Amino acid sequence: MQCADEGALREVHHESPAYVRLSLAAAMTLGFVPGWFHRNAKLRCVNLLLTYEDGCKASCAFCGLAREKDATWTAKKFIRVPWKTFPTPDVVQAIKRGPSHVGRVCISMITHPRCRDDVLAVCKQVAQVTGLPVSLLISPSIITREDLLAMKEAGADRIGVAIDGATPEIFDRFRGKPVNGPHRWDRYWQIYEESIRVFGRGMAGAHLICGLGETEREMVGAIYRARALGGSTHLFSFFPEKGSALESQAPPPIGNYRRIQLARWLIDHDLTVPDRMAFSGSGRILDFGVTAAQLDEAILCREPFETSGCPGPDGKTACNRPYGNEKPGADIRNFPFPPDDEDLEGIIRELSE
Ligand code: SF4
């Protein structure tokens, strides 16, 4: 993804609910900024972010929005890409008139006290005016069951919970007390479960980030927990955000990520469970717990290696987040389109790296 006018990204700060931030991909798709997508990827879900001058109150070590690095807040990145602020009514109208391949809108909260009400106000406008399905990526540390009920009432049909870390230790180290953050592992899973109770089976997803120091076995355990509770996993590959505490940490090895993508797909399609899988002493996946024919079929259908996220009206993943996990180029982690034959050859090689 390339922006033809980086100067257009400089901004005066305006706050939600009157304003929202758009990912660069969404701003390009809706015609707010010029640009083009590598390999002609098409963004199928418009991602909005609520925004406040004093920023996010949390301080997650991997996030470019973290409070403690706030000096240049307006230049911050979130899931690798810059976000620019626009008036909410303009954005809503642009989505309504937008390209037909856009099949969903997602509104992300940040950890800010005003988000609870503002997410409802923005959700109502988006749902009523655009008629598109709306996901809310919520901040469990500041919401309750009543908020979830109000979100449903406001027109949201799905919930995302960014658990991100695969184990309680990783979650705590990067999001909890050690970084002076307000987030708690148990609270996140509790709100995830509550979301499924309020929105229904299959209507909540857990975001998990691969490459924060977990083993493959631990990641498989978290993916299965999300599935067993009635939802699914939306998988991310760690990318070092500039300005975040983890800016110098490397992304996970590609082989590691490919195996986790495949395991995620098999688990979320109820084809395997961790007890049927085999792992090495260091936790690497040795056996996916399915027959050779099932494994071949899964790999050759290519879908495990596409971005996992909330679906659109056609039931296929709408939230394809083009290049949200890597710079546009040869190393595509989450394919925003079906991998082509050459991609598939590479993926098959990478699976055993
Ligand atoms: S998968 Fe995408 S649409 Fe769904 S909650 Fe996450 S960011 Fe939003």
Residues whose N, C-alpha, C, O or C-beta is under 5 A from the ligand:
A	BS01	SF4	C106 S135 L136 L137 I159 G160 H234 S308 G309 C310 C319
